[in-house]
């Protein structure tokens, strides 16, 4: 019996690059309640003739929830206890009361229950709302998938349905981040396409 999976709410993000020399290019992709995010295609390349680029498909390294309700404009959140202390500058995604997935980074030293945010919440977040810790692109572990550019100066591209990489769980977001791996130019991400599956 085959897998009864189908894509819905397909989308894509076009070209982007790092803001300055040595910075990464990235796209944040929200989850969808009850559905699993699927990365269906992507392309990136490195042209500085130094070393090939690396793309990181960042899944949640640890899921938690809001412990104490946070108001719109809050610059810190309290969460139920996490197994590991989140890293400064690590990526975090909070599901807000309006259904928005807000991506931001950890501003300063966090604890397993308190996370200071670089960007204030754009809506309130009730106790029990999901919080996803995507960490740093360089963090190793089961949450991230790495794709190395095969050859310098050659575009790395892939497309496959229903997906190449998948969110860690239903509702979970992902972040795609490309490093030029040499620091000699801004990293470039040509496109990333995605959809959501029912399993």
N, C-alpha and C positions, 0 to 999 in steps of 0.2 A: 504494500500500500504506500502510495506516495505521500509526501508532506502536503497537507492542505493549507498552504500559506499563500497570501496574496498581499500585494502592495496597495496602500491607499495614501492619500494626502501627500503625493510625491512633490518634491521641491528641489531646488538647487541654489547654490551661492556661486557667484562668478569670481573673477580674478580679484585677488588682494595681495598685498605685499607688506612686509614689515615697515614700520614708520621711519626707520633709520638704519644705517649700516650696522650689521650684527644683530638686528632684531628679527624675531620670528614672524611668520604670517599665520593667521589663525582665523577659524570660523567656529562659532558656538552654535550648536544645534539642539533645540529644545526637545524634550520628550513629549509624549502624548499619553494621558492616562489610559490604562488598559491595553496599550499597544507597545510593541517593541520597535525601537528605532533601528533602521537598517541603512548602512552606507552602501549605496549601489554603484557609485563611480567617483573617480577623482583623477586629477592630473596635477603634476608639479615638476619643476626642473631646476637645475643649478647650472649657472653659466659662467662662473668665475674662474674656471680651469684650475681649481685647487683640489677640492674633494666633492664627491657626490652629496646631495642633500638627503635628509631623512624626514619622513612624515610620521607623525605620531597620532594614532586614533585613540583618544583618551576616554576611557570609560570610568564610571564611578569606582573609586578605590574603596569607598566605604559610604554606606547610606545611613542617615540618621533622621531625626525629626526635630522640629522646633519644640523646645521644652517649655518656654514661657513666651506668650504672645508678644510679637514685636510690632510696633506701630510703623506706619509709613514714615520714611525719613530716618529711621533708626540706622545707626552706623555700627551696630554690633548685634549679634544674636546669641541667645542661649539655646543649647541643644541638649538632647538626651545624651548620656555619656558615650563617647566614641572610644574605640579600642586603641587608636593611635592619635597622638597630638598632631593636628594639622600644621603644615609648614607655612611660614611667612611667604607671601607671594603665591601660595598654592591657589588653584582655582576651585571655586565653590559655586554651587547653583542652588538657589532657594525657590521653592514653589510658593508664589504669593497667593493671597486670597482671591485675586481676580483671575487666577489660572495662569498668569505669566510665569515663565521660568526666567528668573533673573540671575545672570552670570556676573560674578565679580571675583576679586581676589582677596586674600587674607592680608590685611594691612600691616599687622605687627604680631608679636608673640601671642599665640592662642593657647587654649587649654583643651582638654577633652570635653568641656562643657560650655566654653565661651569662645566665640569667634568674632574678632574685630574685622570690619569690612572696609574695603577701599572705596566703594560706592554705596551711598545710602539706599535703603530699600525704597522702591517707587510705589509700593502699596503695602498694606499690612500683611502679616504672616501669622496665622493662628497657631496655637499649640497643636502639635500633631502633623503640621504640614511637612512635606518631605524636604530634606536637605541632602544634596549629593556632593561629596568631596572628590574632585577630579585630580587634585594634587598638582604637581609640576609636570611639565612634559617629559622631563628627564627621570621622573620617578620610575623605578623598576617595580614590577609586580604583575599580578594577574589582571589588573584593570586596564593596562595599556597594550595596544598592538602597534608594532613598529614596521614601517615599510621603507627600505633603503632604495635610493635611486640606483638603477643598474649600471649606468655609465655617465660620466661627466658630459654635460652639454646635450644630453638626450632626454626628451620629455618622458617622464614616467607616468603612464596612464593605465587605468584599469576600469572595467565596467562589468557588472554581473548582477542579475536578478535571481532571487529576491534580495541578495545582499552579499557583501564581502566581509564586513564587520558589523556586529550587532551590539545594541545597548546591553548593559549588564542585566537589566530586568525590564519588565513592562513599566513604562512611564519614565525610565531613566534617560537623561540627556547624554550627549557626547560633545567633545571638543576636538577639532582637527587642527593640529599645529605642525608647521613645517619649519625646520631649522636648516640654514644653509651649511651648517656643520663646519664653517671656517671663520665666520665673523667678518668676511671681507665685503659683504653687500647685504642689503635687505633680503630676507627669504621671500619666496614667491609661491603662492598657491593658485593654480590656474582655475580650478573649479572643484566643487564637491557636490554630488547629488545624493539624495536620500529619499526614503519613504518610511512607512510604518507597516509592520506586519501584525497579524492577529495571533501569533503564537510566541 
